[in-house]
Amino acid sequence: RLDFPKLCAAYFLLLGTYLETRPLAAVSMPPQLYSSVLSSIAFGLSHHDASICRGALEAAYEFARRASQHAGYASPTDELLKHLLGRIAADLLTSRLHPDVVDPAGGNALLALIVAQPSHWQALVGSLVGAQPTPQARERATAAFGALLTTNGVVANLTRPNRTRFRANLDSLLRAVGSGGFVLPTGT
């Protein structure tokens, strides 16, 4: 059970290490195991202990990083990656994650999920922009979300310098969302 903090932290460390050292594991697990991994990551994301939440985000990063190496191919992981992308994006945008894990773990996980599921990210952004009540708000949302992947030379890869630039852009986006009065659709 993941109710014990030390056991939970060890589990996420093990999961992240497993996904890092077994590249095909992220794209070849049986569906039941995917479901268990997703449930455990969701549990970790909502945990009150920052180290456990960080471990869940790092496991999500490794999972998405491995899947992004096979992006463009239909995979049984696609639905799970979409779910993780929606969940982590919503948690970041609504400040539900512990502040200590947003940078770097939250930003790295979000970038890896965007790289692994670019069309789903575009759909999420379209939904967020479409939820804005006025044309001016839609324009501000389009600019804020567009800058996330285009400012500071950010490209769709997971190199260390790119992740650092992405996290700087994410910080700007989160400040814009917090101060811009954006409407976040229910279900995000």
C-alpha positions in Angstrom: 0.0 0.0 0.0 1.1 3.6 -0.7 -0.2 4.9 2.6 3.3 4.9 4.2 5.4 7.8 3.2 8.8 6.1 3.1 7.3 3.1 1.2 5.5 5.5 -1.2 8.7 7.5 -1.9 10.7 4.3 -2.5 8.0 3.0 -4.9 8.2 6.2 -7.0 12.0 6.0 -7.0 11.8 2.4 -8.1 9.2 3.1 -10.8 11.2 6.1 -12.2 14.4 4.0 -12.2 12.6 1.1 -13.8 11.3 3.3 -16.6 14.6 5.0 -17.1 16.6 1.7 -17.3 14.0 -0.3 -19.3 13.2 1.9 -22.3 10.6 -0.3 -23.8 8.8 -0.8 -20.5 6.8 2.4 -20.9 5.4 1.3 -24.2 5.0 -2.4 -23.7 3.3 -2.9 -20.3 0.1 -4.9 -20.2 -3.0 -2.6 -19.9 -3.7 -3.7 -16.3 -0.2 -2.6 -15.3 -0.7 0.7 -17.1 -3.8 1.2 -15.0 -2.0 0.5 -11.8 0.9 2.8 -12.7 -1.6 5.6 -13.6 -3.5 5.1 -10.3 -0.4 5.2 -8.3 0.9 8.4 -10.0 -2.5 10.0 -9.5 -2.3 9.1 -5.8 1.2 10.6 -5.6 0.2 13.8 -7.3 -2.4 14.5 -4.7 -0.2 13.5 -1.8 0.5 16.1 0.9 4.1 15.2 1.2 6.2 17.1 -1.4 8.8 14.4 -1.8 6.1 11.9 -2.7 4.4 14.3 -5.2 7.9 15.0 -6.7 8.5 11.3 -7.0 5.1 10.9 -8.8 6.0 13.7 -11.2 9.5 12.3 -11.9 7.9 8.9 -12.6 5.4 10.6 -15.0 8.3 12.3 -16.7 10.2 9.1 -17.2 7.0 7.4 -18.5 6.3 10.2 -20.9 10.0 10.6 -21.9 10.1 6.9 -23.0 6.8 7.2 -24.7 7.9 10.4 -26.5 10.7 8.4 -28.1 7.9 6.4 -29.9 5.6 9.4 -30.5 3.7 9.2 -33.7 3.1 5.5 -33.4 -0.2 4.2 -32.0 0.4 2.8 -28.6 -1.6 1.4 -25.8 -0.1 4.1 -23.6 -1.8 7.0 -25.6 -4.9 7.1 -23.4 -2.9 7.0 -20.2 -0.5 9.7 -21.4 -3.5 11.9 -22.4 -5.0 11.4 -18.9 -1.7 12.3 -17.3 -1.2 15.3 -19.5 -4.7 16.6 -18.6 -4.2 15.9 -14.9 -0.8 17.4 -14.5 -1.7 20.5 -16.7 -4.9 21.0 -14.6 -3.0 20.6 -11.3 -0.3 23.1 -12.4 -2.8 25.6 -13.8 -5.0 25.5 -10.7 -2.0 25.5 -8.2 -3.1 22.1 -6.8 0.5 20.8 -6.8 2.8 21.5 -3.8 4.7 24.7 -4.7 8.1 23.0 -4.1 7.5 20.5 -6.9 6.4 22.8 -9.7 10.0 23.5 -10.7 11.7 21.3 -11.9 9.6 18.2 -11.5 6.2 19.6 -12.6 7.6 21.5 -15.6 9.7 18.5 -16.7 6.7 16.2 -16.5 4.5 18.6 -18.4 7.1 19.1 -21.2 7.6 15.4 -21.6 3.9 14.8 -21.8 3.5 17.6 -24.4 6.3 16.1 -26.5 4.6 12.6 -26.2 1.1 13.9 -26.9 1.3 17.2 -29.0 -2.1 16.9 -30.6 -3.8 16.3 -27.2 -1.9 19.3 -25.8 -3.3 21.4 -28.7 -6.8 20.2 -28.0 -6.4 21.1 -24.3 -5.2 24.5 -25.1 -8.0 25.0 -27.6 -10.5 24.0 -24.9 -9.0 26.5 -22.4 -8.9 29.3 -25.0 -12.5 28.5 -26.0 -13.7 28.7 -22.4 -12.7 32.3 -22.1 -15.8 34.5 -22.0 -14.6 37.5 -24.1 -12.6 37.9 -27.2 -9.9 39.9 -25.2 -9.6 37.0 -22.7 -9.3 34.5 -25.5 -6.6 36.6 -27.1 -4.7 36.8 -23.8 -5.1 33.1 -23.2 -3.9 32.3 -26.8 -0.8 34.5 -26.3 0.0 33.1 -22.8 -0.3 29.4 -23.9 1.4 30.1 -27.3 4.4 31.6 -25.5 4.9 28.4 -23.5 6.3 26.5 -26.5 7.6 29.3 -28.6 9.4 31.8 -26.3 13.1 31.5 -25.3 13.9 29.1 -28.1 11.8 26.2 -26.6 11.5 23.3 -29.0 9.8 19.9 -28.7 12.6 18.0 -27.1 13.7 17.0 -23.6 17.3 18.2 -23.5 18.4 19.8 -20.3 18.7 23.3 -21.6 15.4 23.1 -23.4 13.7 21.9 -20.1 15.2 24.8 -18.3 13.8 27.3 -20.9 10.5 25.6 -20.8 10.2 25.8 -17.0 10.9 29.6 -17.3 8.1 29.9 -19.8 5.9 27.7 -17.6 6.5 30.1 -14.7 5.4 33.0 -16.9 2.3 31.1 -18.0 1.4 30.2 -14.4 1.7 33.9 -13.4 -0.4 34.9 -16.3 -3.1 32.4 -15.4 -3.0 33.5 -11.8 -3.3 37.2 -12.5 -5.2 37.1 -15.8 -8.4 35.8 -14.5 -8.6 32.9 -17.0 -11.6 30.7 -16.9 -10.6 27.1 -16.6 -13.2 24.7 -17.9 -14.5 22.1 -15.5 -13.1 18.7 -16.4 -9.6 20.0 -17.1 
